[in-house]
Structure formats: C-alpha cells, structure tokens
Amino acid sequence: MDVTPTAASIELDGIRKQYPDGTVAVGGLSLQVRAGELVVLIGPSGCGKSTVLRMINRLIEPTGGRILIDGEDATAADPVQLRRRIGYVIQNVGLFPHQTIRTNVSTVPRLLGWPKTRIRTRTDELLELVGLDPGQFGDRYPQELSGGQRQRVGVARALAADPVVLLMDEPFSAVDPIVRGRLQEEFLRLQADVRKTIVLVTHDLDEAVRLGDRIAVLSEGGKLEQYATPADLLGKPASPFVREFVGDDRGIRRLAVTPISREMLSPLSEGDGLDGYPAVDLGSSLYDALATMLTSNSDNAKVTDNGQPVGLLTRHRVLSIDYPAESAG
Ligand SMILES: Nc1ncnc2c1ncn2[C@@H]1O[C@H](COP(=O)(O)OP(=O)(O)OP(=O)(O)O)[C@@H](O)[C@H]1O
C-alpha cells in the first residue's frame, strides 16, 4: 500500500552533541524548519554543521535535546526506519562503485521490498528528473560518469523512496564552479517540483544565498548566530560575527536577492530615448538589472511589467541603494 508522502517539518529542540573526550560539537541548538522549506546551515569549519545534519538522521546520536519530524520524536524512533524516510546526499556522493547507476538509485526501494517493476519505473523516472537519460546511463557504472553526473545520481538516489526530508552535506562542492552553478540551478528547478524539506550544509555563502529560503549561521559549538532569509542576513547582520562572516562584498550579494521595486523607478518621459535602453522585467533582481546595463553599456534600463514599460531605473539608483545596516556599526 502506498502512503502519500509529504514533506515534513523539522524541529530541533535544544539538540546537543558532546563527545566522550568532552568536546562539545553542538551545545544545544533549537531551530525550526517548515515543511517544504530549504534551509542552509553555514558557518566556519568545525562549528558543528555536519554534526547537526547527521543528528537529524541519527548517524550521530544526540546526547541531549529532541528532534521532531512532523511532530514525532525522531530521537525515539528506530534509526534504520528513520533513515529510510530521510534522503541523504554527501560530497563525492558515495555511490557504490560496483553497482550500476540503476542499482545505486534503487538502493532504498529495494530495502523497502518494492516490487521489481515499480522499482524500475521509479528509477527511470528519477534519472529523467535529474536530467540523465536512463537508456544511456542506467547500466553504466559510477566511474563511467562525470563528477556532475554522479552528483545528480546521488540526488536521484536520495529521492528514490520519496523521503519526507532531504539532508545534503556540501552536495555540490566536489565539482568545478561552472558545473556547480549549473547543478544548483537544476536543483532549484527540481526542488520547485518536488518541494521536499531540505537541510543543506555548505561553506559557500553564494550557494547559501542562492539556494536557501532561510539561512542559519552557526558559530563554534553549533551556536545559532542568525536565522534569516538571504536578504535579511545580508541586509541586517545580527551580530559582529555574522557581519564579518558575510563579508565586505555583501552589498553585491544583496543586489542579487533584492528585486526591482516600483519605488526605485523614475517616471518615463517621451524625451528619454527609451528605445535605446535595455529592458529588464519588474521583479528581476537589481543584480540582473545592473548586469543588463553593463553589458549594453547603458546608464539606464527600461523596466517593464508584462512587456509594458513602467519606469526608468538608473545605474546610480542601483548602486546607491540604501543599506540601513551598513551604517549601524
Ligand atoms: N569523534 C569525535 N570526537 C571528538 N570531537 C569530534 C568528533 N567528531 C567531530 N568532533 C568535533 O566536533 C566539531 C564539529 O564537527 P563538524 O564536522 O560537525 O563541523 P563542521 O562545521 O561540519 O566542519 P567542516 O565545515 O570543517 O566540515 C569539530 O570541532 C570536530 O573536531
């Protein structure tokens, strides 16, 4: 019998990990993730990001606190059962080298004892979903794929049994920046389709800003410094730690998460020579607007809504956007 799977909410309630040698990797972290939300954990090396992630699927047993998945206490559940409901993607993927791509992808459905035909249909469907032709790639072995292709297989495998939660630990860091950008874009499209609850660990702030609905910045001992949307994090760093962490180029990053708004526009007038200006859509980011102006060597862009010009955006206006938090400290 099929149980209709849905994305689940996650609540970390004071979770703690202290190792026998006394190291407190995570001192007591509370964090709520809504169903279908993509939350990024970021912070300096050793701050406890992976530990938090691995406590959610209990690859690491917490020494305190609770984890509620859709309100149910995961710390009381059978860890093996739990892991079958939680997809897990890691750097370098961890595919089984002596198994074909199809067999790799079907790992969890096989463990769950699905009928063969259903496994086959699901596996092929997933390979297509992540952009790999099952006919071409299904019978290959992992070493016969590129790094980016292997990464996609890892995502397909994690999604195979329709998990309610997906955990991803530096999933795109083993590939070069160009491939990484493409994988991130594909991944966002995939997430728009499948809407899983995702917790993703990265050390790459651009990745966090690009992918996260919300970002949790951790400092040593898994201390939560700030939990906010990318725009709020870059615009209003909550502490000197976060300010330093998001760095000096947060202004540029912030452009990428700030949409053009009507208040930024000057009215259009006949004498504006509108035909000469590049067009950007209302709702594009300021970063896109600036890029458009730079590539067409223009100081202005014509902003359109549904194809109709609604105002003029100047380069000066984009660059002088007021960041209240900048002057605060
Ligand atoms: N078995 C262990 N015994 C003692 N301390 C440990 C053990 N395993 C991990 N730690 C410590 O726990 C802390 C958190 O490690 P964790 O891997 O979660 O950090 P991270 O933020 O994911 O780091 P990175 O970004 O470098 O991967 C580190 O200080 C690490 O040294």
The ligand as an SDF file (V2000), in Angstrom:
LIG
                    3D

 31 33  0  0  0  0  0  0  0  0999 V2000
   34.5780   11.6820   17.4300 N   0  0  0  0  0  0  0  0  0  0  0  0
   34.8240   12.9340   17.8010 C   0  0  0  0  0  0  0  0  0  0  0  0
   35.3890   13.1890   18.9960 N   0  0  0  0  0  0  0  0  0  0  0  0
   35.6230   14.4580   19.3960 C   0  0  0  0  0  0  0  0  0  0  0  0
   35.3050   15.5470   18.6550 N   0  0  0  0  0  0  0  0  0  0  0  0
   34.7490   15.3600   17.4630 C   0  0  0  0  0  0  0  0  0  0  0  0
   34.4620   14.0510   16.9650 C   0  0  0  0  0  0  0  0  0  0  0  0
   33.9120   14.1690   15.7450 N   0  0  0  0  0  0  0  0  0  0  0  0
   33.8300   15.5010   15.4860 C   0  0  0  0  0  0  0  0  0  0  0  0
   34.3370   16.2220   16.5190 N   0  0  0  0  0  0  0  0  0  0  0  0
   34.4210   17.6980   16.6260 C   0  0  0  0  0  0  0  0  0  0  0  0
   33.1370   18.2610   16.5320 O   0  0  0  0  0  0  0  0  0  0  0  0
   33.1970   19.5720   15.9610 C   0  0  0  0  0  0  0  0  0  0  0  0
   32.1500   19.7280   14.8770 C   0  0  0  0  0  0  0  0  0  0  0  0
   32.4910   18.9660   13.7250 O   0  0  0  0  0  0  0  0  0  0  0  0
   31.6270   19.0260   12.3970 P   0  0  0  0  0  0  0  0  0  0  0  0
   32.1670   18.0320   11.4590 O   0  0  0  0  0  0  0  0  0  0  0  0
   30.1790   18.9640   12.7200 O   0  0  0  0  0  0  0  0  0  0  0  0
   31.9550   20.5010   11.8910 O   0  0  0  0  0  0  0  0  0  0  0  0
   31.5910   21.2110   10.5020 P   0  0  0  0  0  0  0  0  0  0  0  0
   31.0510   22.5400   10.8730 O   0  0  0  0  0  0  0  0  0  0  0  0
   30.7280   20.3310    9.6870 O   0  0  0  0  0  0  0  0  0  0  0  0
   33.0300   21.3750    9.8930 O   0  0  0  0  0  0  0  0  0  0  0  0
   33.5510   21.4250    8.3590 P   0  0  0  0  0  0  0  0  0  0  0  0
   32.9540   22.6590    7.7460 O   0  0  0  0  0  0  0  0  0  0  0  0
   35.0260   21.5560    8.5410 O   0  0  0  0  0  0  0  0  0  0  0  0
   33.1280   20.1700    7.7140 O   0  0  0  0  0  0  0  0  0  0  0  0
   34.6270   19.7400   15.4770 C   0  0  0  0  0  0  0  0  0  0  0  0
   35.2990   20.5630   16.3910 O   0  0  0  0  0  0  0  0  0  0  0  0
   35.1860   18.3260   15.4930 C   0  0  0  0  0  0  0  0  0  0  0  0
   36.5620   18.3450   15.7820 O   0  0  0  0  0  0  0  0  0  0  0  0
  1  2  1  0
  2  3  1  0
  2  7  2  0
  3  4  2  0
  4  5  1  0
  5  6  2  0
  6  7  1  0
  6 10  1  0
  7  8  1  0
  8  9  2  0
  9 10  1  0
 10 11  1  0
 11 12  1  0
 11 30  1  0
 12 13  1  0
 13 14  1  0
 13 28  1  0
 14 15  1  0
 15 16  1  0
 16 17  2  0
 16 18  1  0
 16 19  1  0
 19 20  1  0
 20 21  2  0
 20 22  1  0
 20 23  1  0
 23 24  1  0
 24 25  2  0
 24 26  1  0
 24 27  1  0
 28 29  1  0
 28 30  1  0
 30 31  1  0
M  END
$$$$
